[in-house]
Amino acid sequence: MFNNSSSIAINVSDEDSDDISGKLKLRLRKKRKKSGPRGKSESARRIFRLLRRWWPVLLFLPAAGLLFFEASRIGRKPSQLINSEVVTQKTRELAGEKKSSGNLNRLDPTRKCCLKLLPPEELQHLDIPIRKEPVGPIKELVYVSETDGVQSRPQMDITRSNLFTGNQSLEQREQSFNSVNEISRAHCGFYSKDGGFIVSDDDKSFMQTCKVVVSTCTFGGGDDLYQPIGMSETSLQKVCYVAFWDEITLAAQAAAGHKVGEDQYIGVWRIVLVTNLPFNDQRLNGKIPKMLAHRLFPHASYSIWVDSKSQFRRDPLGVLEALLWQSDSVLAISEHGARSSVYDEANAVVKKHKASPEEVEIQLSQYRQDGLPEDKRFNGKKALSEASVIVREHTPTTNLFMCLWFNEVVRFTSRDQLSFPYVLWRLKVLKNINMFPVCTRKDLVNSMGHIRKAKPLVI
């Protein structure tokens, strides 16, 4: 029927078919790519429409949740709130104890040591140097007391003066800074025999025998007592370790199983019980052994103060040699690790609720009036200190410095970081101070942190 000669043959090879299918796939891909942006814009429009339609609901849900939360708090019983706070406080205390327990009895630092002590064999044969003449222009310091026969009138600007401090007037305050002579006079606590801070005659006799002393205190049952470590046999024989406690601390430690022996010792610490504390504020009571060691230990040549939150972990004679004797210094104290200016520190004190804004402003106003600059260094030394460790020689000049510092703490806030730069700036005769770096302070003590809040004194 059909003529084969008139038929047309079309040959399609495999390669041609592949080319055709490839072109079709390429067109499909191009079409898909072109449709992409339109799809994205369509999704965005849908989301926008949903938000525009349901935005009142989205705002209502968080508000309703917050309202429900506040209503549940109001409905809770006070006892439930108190129990919750107690549990939170206990949790924090346990966390603090767990953190601090890792530092207890740690002798070697985890980093390079900043404090260079003599080798142990040399520490065993270290002698205590005794000066024949006092260092500095002051040869004798006389303490103002009620036996002088002149009682200054109480000043309205002093709210915490009492028979222990004496009522130091602003005029007397100025004289104590300006009248620096071979024989100088200053208020320095213990103004009256009825002023308080009473220790037994037995303890007084012991304290008068001390030539070198390491001291600490805990009033109001605040902190535990940490046994010092790292001392040589020579230091154990020549150094007094004294911890000042009140009756609240004595009872708290006894309840915890830390009872004072018949010889008045716990470990190497001689426990000195203090009665009739002069201040309601336990922080102020703690400043007495911290700043007035020369009055408590009248025959001591050197003292090392350690805050109750710390464990002293170095040989005390080695510390005196490293921080005082090598550099011919009479006072060694740590630089502040975070700030350098007293005005910056004041802001931090208020921000951390360590003192009220009103009392800090009263102190700073007086310092500005007196001309205290905003310098970060006075007499070549960093202005701000961290006074958890104080190493010093008991000379008339250093004793006057500590008296003036104590008077500022009584007159203004108990935050001694604020008054230290001022006293350092005013008392220019005290020059040989060793302001050691923070890393040295960390080599001196294991910081345990405050275990519990001290109970205020109730009179």
Beta strands, then each sheet from edge to edge (+ up, - down):
strand 1: 140-143
strand 2: 183-186
strand 3: 212-218
strand 4: 239-245
strand 5: 265-266
strand 6: 269-273
strand 7: 302-306
strand 8: 310-312
strand 9: 331-335
strand 10: 377-378
strand 11: 381-382
strand 12: 385-393
strand 13: 433-436
strand 14: 445-447
sheet 1: 1+ 2+
sheet 2: 5+ 6- 4- 3- 7- 12+ 9- 13-
sheet 3: 8+ 14-
sheet 4: 10+ 11-
end
